[in-house]
Amino acid sequence: MTSYFTPEEGDAFTEIFNIGAGKAALALSELLDAPIVFSVPFCVVLPLDEAVDYFRHRFGADICVVSQDFTGPFDGSALLMFHEASSLALAQAVLHSDEPVQAITELEREALTEIGNIILNACLSSFGDLLEREVATSLPRFLAGPSGAMLRGARGHEIVLVVKVDFSVEGREIEGYVTFVLNVDSVSTFRDAASRLLGRLH
Amino acid sequence: MALSGLRSGEAPHAPGEAIFGVALERCETGIVILDAQARIVFWNRWMAGASGVPAAAALGRTLAEIFPQARLTRIGQAIGQALRSRQSSVLSRALNPSILPLQRQGGSPEPIEHQAFVKALEADGRLFCLIQIHDVTDAVHRERFLRRQASDLARLAEGLAASDKAQRAILEASPIGIAIVSADGIIRFANARLASLFLAGEDNIVGLPTEEFFTHPRNLLDSITRPVERMEVRFRRRDDSQLWAQVSAEPTEFEKAPAHLCWVYDISDHKKAERDLVSQRDRATEMVRARTEFLAMVSHEIRTPLNGIMGTLRMLEGSTLDAAQHSHLETIRYSGEALLAILNDVLDISKLEAGHIRLERQSFDLRLLIDNLVLLMAARADEKGLELRTEVDETMDWQVQADGGRIRQILLNLIGNAIKFTQEGTILVRLETIDAGETRARIRLSVIDSGIGIPRDAHEHLLTEFFQVDPAEARRLGGTGLGLAISKRIVEAMGGAIGVESMPGFGSTFWFTLSLERDTRRRQGAARPAAARRPPPLRPGNILLVEDNEINQKVALNLLHRDGHTVTVAVTGREAVELAASTRFDVVLMDIQLPEMDGVEATLAIRALPDPRRASVPVVALTANAMPGDARHYLENGMSDVLTKPIDPDRLSCAIARAVAGEAATDDRPGTHMRIDATMLDSLRGTIGSDKVDELIELFDTTSANTIEEIVAAAAMGQTEVCAALAHRMKGGALNLGLTSVSEAALKIESAIAENCGIATLKNLIAEFSEAYVGSLAMLRDAAGEPGTVAG
């Protein structure tokens, strides 16, 4: 968890995201009329270049991304990142398709965009709730391409908070990452959110 | 952007801003604006149309109030997020079957597929929520259509894949190798069978050049311009073993380039069977050839002593004898001649079997030949009180070109049989024309008897070797059982047919047909083969006898002196040539196997003498070489005539007469082999009785079979002394039964061992010995029933 955050703060972030994920899961389960479970096993903060390397190794080929910009107590971009195969599996699960989805077409794109939108909104609002501030979001975009380009193109551009998100949908286990690309100024606000949570716990 | 105070349908306060309101009102997208309490403050025309709710009815109410029936959870959440925390949401038709209950108005109402964007909007310090509704019905329809098509295509592809799989399975399971070979000789497709045929274990043959598998460095397919069917090709497998296959191929296309579709069927097993058969046949042929050569060799071995016996016999005939002695002499001579006849048969059949028969071509009068033959046989017929007569087509000119000796041999055999198997009545020899052309005539010769007849089921066996209808009867009457088989072979060699018609009790008709060349040049006075038996009156001549063997020399000298000839003797070929060069002889009698220079060489040397009178002296070959090619060989090498040993005095006289008269050679009748001494058997029979002799033969057979095995075993183990002892014992037994060739063969083994011969020689001798034994015993059994056998 590098020098930006203490291990305790890291744990706090993981917890915050778990709260957000729980909200998103609830919303999605309702929407899809099927149980969806998210879990956030860990999160990690990396400088942009290291994050680019991390995902290059992690995904190799092209990835699918749902991205939203956010403003408020901190500014930046939130990205939900999937390996292309995982995104296809997720689309198949949520669309109740009998046949494997071979490619991202308009329908899958729309479904994935909405799911990403729900998850990212939920995660960001859980920070907002803690800070008792609004975290405004833009409409989500669906992008496909190399992970490095996605990260570098994101708003914020300096520090990347990487949150591993595991989905369990319709008996499928799908791996994804929520990343927040922040500027350095946003770090203290994040830390504030973490200490508020810790303070509430202690 | 100041939206406060806007009312649907109202003109804006300022013309600059008014246009925005009109635009929102009229745009082809649903626009809804909610205030902070989620009450509708703007509801454009599109929304009114799609929802059926006019702006007037919508304004100031919440969505839930407008659509009380609808489930608005998702859009409600989105609105909440926007108004509470300014989060934006996208609501897709993919996850939301219906965001709002909207329908396309018109003829038939149709649900509007739509998506929604929900976001917070701030103006004049107040918070609003903007909802945009996009109609994506057309896009959804288009996509559904495309998806259906894609799904149909996928199913089709799956079906194709399944059928491809089935076809592939059939190809793979095929016992025939299948390949597609492109024009450059590379295998582009192959089934598993093809790979297993060529690669022996490996499995990837695709991509390899076919050249690798050809035994010759060429591409078979180069030459294929038309379909090939079942061409037999030898291939080399990857492990260098050989593959014989039947290949069919036809031009095809593979990946849009010319190629060949090939079927390869493994026929290695068939080929192997074929090769085995061929090699079996070759072995069999080789065995026949070996036997023939063996017989020729035995013939040579037997002829020399027989020459001595028969010659000495002739001399004895001229001396003073009492009645009993004369009778014994007759028996010996008769037996000797019978022995010759048997040997003739045996040698003949073996030559015929080996396909060595050579037909001579002479011009002769067939009718005269028959007349002479009947004259000859009449004496024997007379003895049995039978009438022998001829019936000849008188309208024909019977001068023909053929092998008269062979025709005579067949007739002699058929007439002899007829006399033998007929007790009373008539034997008729009939010569008929079937059809006669200018140059050829088809004729049929029949010998019709009134004898015992032959059962029908025996007819087909009658013409095979050693077959006798009733072995007991045959023993009583004598004969080897070879005569008819020999006749059949000769007739067939002449391109004719032979057959028998007979019924027991009603006599038999043996017939043969031949197609003969007619000699239209001139008629000759007499047919020599028949006339040759009677020696013409002879004027004494000056004769050079070339013979190294003392006994043969003595026999010949006596015969020649008896006829009053003057004889000079030479013992080597060289000596003969020297004498012939210096002295004028009427005839030279030339042995073939001579020291220093053999008979043939000597003859050629004589023919090359400078004095033409000396060089043209008639040279008559005296030979024990009875093989069919021999006589021709001698005649081709300058000899005038050929006499086979043992020397028949009458034939010798005839030959000398012919030679002196300058006639061409006619007598090349090959000699025969002799294996058994019938006189010995006869005298034994006289002493101890026929039954005892038969018993002795069986006993000899039983014990000797063991002895031969022991000899072979002893030789194999190198126990030469045991071998010699056994051979010695065998020799004694064989002599007692008159098995001359067996005892001689045994003697050879004994002497060879005494001279420390090698094991290879010994083995050859043992093989010779076994052969002599088997052959002799077969003959012995034939001859056991009756004294004095005569060729059948």
Contacts between the chains, C-beta under 8 A, distances in Angstrom:
chain1	res1	chain2	res2	distance
A	27	B	77	6.5
A	30	B	73	6.5
A	31	B	74	5.9
A	31	B	95	5.7
A	31	B	96	7.2
A	32	B	95	6.6
A	68	B	88	7.4
A	72	B	86	7.9
A	94	B	95	6.5
A	95	B	94	6.5
A	99	B	151	7.2
A	99	B	154	7.3
A	105	B	143	6.9
A	106	B	139	6.8
A	106	B	143	5.9
A	107	B	94	5.0
A	107	B	143	6.2
A	108	B	94	7.4
A	110	B	90	7.9
A	110	B	92	3.6
A	110	B	93	6.9
A	110	B	94	4.3
A	110	B	95	7.8
A	110	B	115	6.7
A	111	B	92	5.9
A	111	B	94	3.7
A	111	B	95	5.4
A	113	B	90	5.7
A	113	B	92	6.5
A	114	B	89	8.0
A	114	B	90	5.5
A	114	B	91	6.5
A	114	B	92	4.4
A	114	B	94	6.9
A	114	B	95	5.2
A	114	B	96	7.9
A	115	B	95	7.4
A	117	B	88	7.8
A	117	B	89	5.8
A	117	B	90	5.1
A	118	B	89	7.7
A	121	B	81	6.0
A	121	B	87	4.7
A	121	B	88	8.0
A	121	B	89	6.7
A	124	B	87	7.1
A	125	B	81	7.2
A	125	B	85	5.4
A	125	B	87	6.4
A	128	B	85	5.6
A	134	B	84	7.8
A	134	B	85	4.5
A	134	B	86	5.2
A	135	B	85	6.5
A	135	B	87	7.4
A	136	B	85	7.1
A	136	B	86	3.7
A	136	B	87	6.6
A	136	B	88	7.9
A	136	B	120	6.8
A	137	B	86	7.5
A	137	B	87	4.5
A	137	B	88	5.2
A	138	B	88	5.6
A	138	B	119	8.0
A	139	B	88	4.6
A	139	B	89	7.8
A	139	B	90	5.8
A	139	B	117	5.8
A	139	B	119	6.4
A	140	B	88	7.6
A	140	B	90	5.7
